[in-house]
């Protein structure tokens, strides 16, 4: 999921991967919807509290695996 990979990029910048972030920073991301946020929360990849989201260790690991499987363009 593109949204999860985008969140992964944000979470990578912090020592604590579960550091909360404002949902509004996702608003300009192409492909972000409230339903995609809910889907990520339902599978346990992120936690949403109020107007903030935080990546879970499970979500971080999933995003890391997805990121490492990206096709290499020559």
C-alpha positions in Angstrom: 0.0 0.0 0.0 1.3 3.4 -1.0 0.0 5.0 2.2 1.9 2.6 4.4 5.1 3.1 2.5 4.7 6.9 2.7 4.1 6.6 6.5 7.2 4.3 6.7 9.3 7.1 5.1 8.0 9.5 7.8 8.5 7.0 10.7 12.0 6.2 9.6 13.1 9.7 10.4 12.4 9.2 14.1 14.3 7.1 16.6 10.9 5.9 18.0 9.0 4.5 15.1 5.8 4.7 17.1 6.1 8.5 17.4 2.7 10.0 16.7 2.1 12.3 13.7 -0.7 14.5 12.7 -3.1 12.9 10.2 -3.2 16.3 8.3 0.3 15.7 7.0 -1.1 12.9 4.9 -3.7 15.1 3.2 -1.5 16.1 0.3 -0.3 12.6 -0.3 -1.9 11.1 -3.5 -3.9 8.1 -2.7 -4.6 8.9 1.0 -8.1 8.4 2.2 -9.7 8.1 5.6 -10.8 4.6 4.6 -7.2 3.6 3.7 -6.2 4.9 7.2 -9.0 2.7 8.8 -7.8 -0.3 6.8 -4.3 0.1 8.0 -5.6 0.5 11.6 -7.8 -2.6 11.3 -4.8 -4.9 10.3 -2.8 -3.4 13.2 -0.2 -1.6 11.1 -1.0 1.8 12.5 -2.7 3.2 15.6 -5.0 6.2 15.3 -5.7 8.3 18.4 -7.7 11.5 17.8 -6.1 13.4 15.0 -2.8 11.5 15.1 -1.5 8.3 13.7 1.5 6.2 14.8 3.1 3.3 13.1 3.1 0.0 15.0 6.1 -2.3 15.1 4.0 -4.8 13.0 3.3 -2.0 10.4 6.9 -0.9 10.4 8.1 -4.4 9.6 5.5 -4.9 6.9 6.4 -1.5 5.3 10.1 -2.4 5.5 9.5 -5.7 3.7 7.4 -3.9 1.0 10.0 -1.2 0.6 12.8 -3.8 0.2 10.8 -5.6 -2.5 10.4 -2.6 -4.7 11.4 -3.4 -8.3 14.7 -1.9 -9.3 14.4 0.3 -12.4 17.4 0.3 -14.7 
